[in-house]
Structure formats: structure tokens, C-alpha cells
Amino acid sequence: MKIDSTAAILVQFEARQADMKAGRAGMFTTMELCRLLSVTKQTVSTWVSQGTIPHFRIGTLLRFDPVQLIAWIEQRQSA
């Protein structure tokens, strides 16, 4: 995982704040998360199945809260 992942998520999060205020989703999809963290879909799937990464489901879809992701990345970087 890149060191600047937190910064990338913050930039994306700020770009979505207007959408979030308007009531539209501000959560990341699996593919967006893969691009932000420079990891494969399989890596994200493994993290999800192991309960390693914070996520939630909407039916069969996975979504990732930017605030929880930032905390998760910072925790992993300090470990």
C-alpha cells in the first residue's frame, strides 16, 4: 500500500463532499478503492473476507466509508 493513500482518499473525499451534502452517496466502490490504494480487486476481496478492512454491504454491493478508511490506513501505517 502506498504511503500517500491517506492523502489520495482525503482528496477524493473532499471532492465528494458536495455530493454527500446533496444526499448522494459519498462511499467508495470496490473499484474506486482499488485505484486509490493501487491494489487488485482480489486484495480488497481478501481484506473483506478476513474482516481486515472496514466496509459494509448494500445487498450484494460493497461500500467503503472514506472516514473509516483513513483511520484504518493510519492505524496500519503506525503499526
QUICOR-V823752 format. One record per pair of residues at least 6 apart in sequence whose C-alpha atoms are under 7 Angstrom apart, sorted by the first residue. I is the first residue (numbers start at 0). J is the second residue. Records with the same first field share a line. If there is no record, write none. Layout:
BEGIN
I = J ; J
END
This chain:
BEGIN
0 = 36 ; 37
1 = 36
4 = 35 ; 36
5 = 69 ; 72
7 = 35
8 = 35 ; 65
12 = 65
15 = 25
18 = 24 ; 25
19 = 25
26 = 62 ; 63 ; 64 ; 65
27 = 62 ; 63 ; 64
28 = 61 ; 62 ; 63
29 = 61 ; 62
30 = 40
33 = 39 ; 40
46 = 52
53 = 63 ; 67 ; 68
54 = 61 ; 62 ; 63 ; 64
55 = 61 ; 62 ; 63
56 = 62
END
